[in-house]
């Protein structure tokens, strides 16, 4: 029986990564347990955008929601992750700083190391975003506006399909955020013994472990490419794929 690798986030795997799984003998399944809903534009956001020196974008989802507001005037952009940068470049924007890791703390450190005097920084992000990024920038004397673009909510449209996969054998569940895990945990009473849990990074892994579940795999770098490679190498070998 083919091992099914289930991507639980709203955005599907890229075609290249899905094909990589399929070529390695897996079945690639997109089952979004969460979805994102746009929030109202907060008061003062557009005025701040018009005066901002920098925009920090921390995910491809944030880019998708922020697309209508990307300014035509020259402005500096800082990002986390190549997928975020790719999404911006698709719209004709150059990236001034891409963090060397997938963590907000590293983006802030590397940006602060550039030694800018007081800057106005816009942070378009999820309502669940870690506040430490903004707090650190504020504490170092910069002006920051947190624009909460979207909420992350459970996707109940896949409830029946979810139960089908939960009852099947040889399933790998992948989680890219604590919110995706929370949506999963609220739906399941017990995980079958032959099901595996893969977290994209340590933040998500900690959320899973706090719930009393075992995390079977966590890639060294929190990226989908690393995660897919690890699944192929570790799970494929274990299941003679």
N, C-alpha and C positions, 0 to 999 in steps of 0.2 A: 504494500500500500504506500502511495506517495506521501511524503511528509509535507504538510501544508504550513507555509509561513504566512502568518496573518499580520498585516500592517494595520494598527488600530488608530492611527492618526487621520485627520481629515484629508490631508494631501496624499495622493497615491505616490508610491515609489516612482522614481524616474523610469522611463522605458528601458534604459540601459541596465539598471539594477534589477528590475523585474526579469528581464531577459537573462541576466546572469544567474539568477536563482533557477529559472526554468531550464537553462542549459546544463545546470549542475544536477538536475533530476528532482527539483522541488516543485511544488505548486505555489505560485504567488497569489495571495488573496488580499484584497483591500476591503476591510470591514471597519469603517470609521465609527468608533464608539463615542467620539465627540464631534461637535461642529462649532463654528465661530459665528457670532452674530454681531453686526456693527452696532456701535454705541453712538449716541448723539455727539455732535461736535461740542467740546467743552468751551465755556465762555473764555475768551482771551486766546484761544489756540491759534486762530488765523493771524491775529495781530503779532503774536510771538513768532510764528512761522515767517512772517514778512521781515522780521528783524534778526532772525537767528543767524549765527555764524556757522553752526554745525547741526547736522541731523544724525543721530545715532539710531541705526536700525538693527535689531537683534534677531530677526527671523524673516524667512520668505513670506510667512503669513502676514506679518506686519507690513511688508512691502506691498502685498496685494491689497490690503485695506487702505494703505496710504497713497496708492497710485494717483487718485484724483487730485491729491494735494501737493504732489511733487512740484517744486517751483521751477519756473523756466529761467530764473536768474541764477547766476553762479552761486553755488553754496557747497560747503565741504560735507562729505559723507563718510561716516565710520560704520563698519559692519562687523557682525559676528558670523563666521561661516561662509564658505564659498557659494552655497546655494543662495544666501541672501545677496551676496555681491552679484551673482549671476542674474538674479531677478532684476536688480537695478540696472545692470549693463544692458539687459534686454530692452530697457526703456531709454537707452542712450546716455546713461549717467556714468561718470567715472568715479571710482572709489579712491578716497584719499587715505584711508586707513582700514585695513582688514586685520582683525585680531589674529594673533598667531595660534590661538586655541578657540574652543567653542564656549568659553566662559566669560560672562560679563565682567568679572573682576580683572581678567587679563586685558580686556579691551580698555577699561578705565586706566589701568596701570600704564599700558603702552601709550595711551593718549596723553596722560599726565607727564610721562617722560619726555614728550616733545616740548614741554616747557612753555605752553601758551599763557599769555596774560589772560585776564578775565574774559571769558567767552560766553555767548548765549547759546545754549544747547537744547535742542528739541528732542524729546524721547517719545516717539510714537510706538506704542506697545500694547500688550495684552493687559486686561484688568488684573490678571494674576501675576504680573511681572514682579520679580524680586526687587524690592525697593532699595536695596543696597547700592545699586549702580547710581541712581539719582542722588542718594544720600552722600556717597563718596565725592561726587562732583560738587555738590553744594558745600560740603565741608572744606573743600580745597579752594573755595572762593569764586566758583563759577555760577552763572545764573542758569537754572534748569526749569523746563516746563515738561511735566509728564502728561502726555496726551494718550489717554486710554482709549484705544481705537475699537476694541472688540471684547466681548465676553466669550468664554469657553463654556459650553453647556453639553450635557449628555445628548447623544443622538439616538432617540428612541425608534427611529425608522428602521434600524437594523436589529431590533429585539428578537424577532423570530429567527433570522439568519444566524444570530449569535448563538442561540440555543442549539441550533443544528451543529455548528462547529464544536461547541462545547461537548457534544455527545460523541464526536468522532475520535478516532485514534490517531496518534502521531501528528500532533499539532504543536507548532511553535508560535507563541504569542509574543509580539514585539511591542514595546511601549517607548514612546519618544518624549513623554512628559508625565509628571505626577497627575495631571488632570485626566489623561487617558487611562492611567491605572485606576484612579478613583472611580471612573465610570465603569470599568471592568469589575472592580471589587464589589460595587453595589449590586451587580447582577448575578454574582456567582456565590454559591454556598461552599463548594469544594471543587478543587481542580483535579481532573483525572491524573493518575500517576504517570502516564506516558506523555503528558503535556509539559512543555518547557516554557520558561519565562525568560525573555531577553530584554534588558533595559539598555537604552542608547547611551546612558551616562550615569555617573554616580548620584546625581540629584534624584533621578527617577528611581534608581536602585534603592536608595535609602527609603523612599516612600513605600516601595513594595515590601521591603524587609520590616518596616514598622508595622505593616499589616499582618505580619506573621508568615509571609510567604517566602520561599526560597527563590533567589535570582540565579538562574543557571549560567547566564553569560552576560558580560558587560565588556564592550570593546574598550581598548586602551584610550582611544580618542572618540569622543561622542559624535560620530557621524554615521549617516546611513550607509555609506560605502564601507566603512570599517565593520559595521554591524553585519551587513550582508556577507562580507568576506569571512567573518568569524563563524557565522551560521553554516556556511558551506564547508569550512574546514572542520569545525568541531562536531556539528550535528550530522553532517554528511558521513564522516568517518564512523561515528557511533552507529549509524543506521545502514552502513554499507552502501551508500549512494555513490 
